[in-house]
Amino acid sequence: MAAICIDAGTTVIKAVGYDDRGREAVVVRQPAHVRHPRPGRVEQDMIQVRDTALRAVREVADRLPGPVDFLAVTAQGDGCWLIDRHGAPTGPAVLWNDSRAAATVQRWSDSGLLAEAYRRNGCVTFPGLPNAILAWMRSHDPDRLASATAMLTCGGWLFAQLTGVVVMEESDASAPFGSPHHPDRYDDHLLDLFDLEWARPLLPPVAGDGRRVAPLRQTVAAELRLPAGTPVVAAPYDIAATAIGVGAVRPGQACAILGTTLCTEVVTDRFAPGPEPLGLTVALGVPGRLLRALPTLAGTEVLTWACGMLGLTGPSQLIDLADHTRAGPSGLLFLPYLSPAGERAPFVAPQARGALLGLCLEHDREHLARAVVEGLTLVIRDCLAASGVTPGELRICGGGAANDGWARLIADIVGLPVRRCTDTEIGARGAYLVGRAATGAAATVAEAVAAYVHLGDPVEPDPALARRYDDLFARFVLLRQHAAGAWPELAALREADGAA
């Protein structure tokens, strides 16, 4: 059964063609343009995203031998992608890492509203979630809201363009309005809680198992040079599709996505969010399974930023430079909270900012590189610790997972064997596995995982380094807590600079 799967990431849109034996046969990657029209705002042109995705699919279709049995779509989640009654965008998409609604989220947090919502559905609101963006728009962009008839995510937007069907896949629907007990519906109590009952008409029907397939419409089929009516599958959004693609579908299994977000996630079969509000609880896309996800706002972009500061060409050079000095370099510690929107995992702090602590004249470029890579990796351990689960291994994926040096450092810092899949595009693989189950080619997603997920040899932690990193992690958490006391003052300083 041949298939084409789209994985529309924030900065790269991929289309992967699978041959009739389920192997990656064709991979096409296209850059996705992200706009920053004002400080803290992160947007994409919805038409440009659609055109880029269709262009990638068309190239795969031209190169993939044999007929295509189905298409499947996964994409970046969260954000706010508004369309009008004709299915056209009402403006640019507001992305998951946008911070325009930070003040709204801070107000909700201060009032205790976020904690109350978390107890109900296990999701902590951050500025890039739809509820925050909609609340902001009602005050600051009401005309755009007035012209909108539906709110989508990136995956829902692409699915609508391919099929003409407007739905919200159940993992996308989970945050902020979904019910972990009933993934196929919204929780109206949450809409009332956020004073967003007026937005209920904007929420499309939820598409889960049994409702996630629609036919490819004629006009798009001609553009893609594929048969009209080809089944199109709305797969879970990228963090859930990636968990499936790496084979994490059983309770207690864990994985970390090393991408624009560092997303550490564990699979569970029960709703138990814990007393401290943190992370997201989303439908995995496998019946009876939930995903406890802790996606950061600052991920591999931190490495890219450091490369620019140190005059390096890419993250591989940074990690190689870091390897030239010992673990835990000379008392230098880096807090990697560089997103203008602050941080959302394993804590929510719209005012959070990064810091390089312990710097002195004895430090050089190698020390700085080591501190940056270690600091970002310590966040993975921080998120895994916050999940409350101690898995037997950690599966990693995403662009950063290809670097052997980083894989070894992750194993040492989390103190667990690290494993990687043999595929290059794990989110697309997850969409493929869900697509097989949704179209009847596999009885269940778990059956498809057993047949088509292949892992490489584990990267084992070095016991001596693991002990050293136990100590460094404890100090990292303590210093992060101390640094948090300065974040409100730094926010006031930014506001004063902006006013000036």
Secondary structure, DSSP 4 states (H G I P E B T S, - for coil): --EEEEEE-SSEEEEEEE-TTS-EEEEEEEE---B-SSTT--EE-HHHHHHHHHHHHHHHHHHS-S---EEEEEE--SSBEEE-TTS-BSSPEEPTT--TTHHHHHHHHHHTHHHHHHHHHS----TTSHHHHHHHHHHH-HHHHHH-SEEE-HHHHHHHHHHS---EEHHHHHTTTB-SS-TTSB-HHHHHHTT-GGGGGGSPPEE-TTSSEEEPPHHHHHHHTS-TT-EEEEPPPHHHHHHHHTT--STT-EEEEESSSEEEEEEESS----SS--SEEEE-SSTT-EEEEEE-S-STHHHHHHHHHHT-SSHHHHHHHHTTS-SSGGG-EEE----TT-B-SSS-BTT---EEES--TT--HHHHHHHHHHHHHHHHHHHHHHHT---S-EEEESGGGG-HHHHHHHHHHHTS-EEEBS-S-HHHHHHHHHHHHHTTSSS-HHHHHHHH--B---BPPPHHHHHHHHHHHHHHHHHHHHHHTTHHHHHHHHHHHHH-
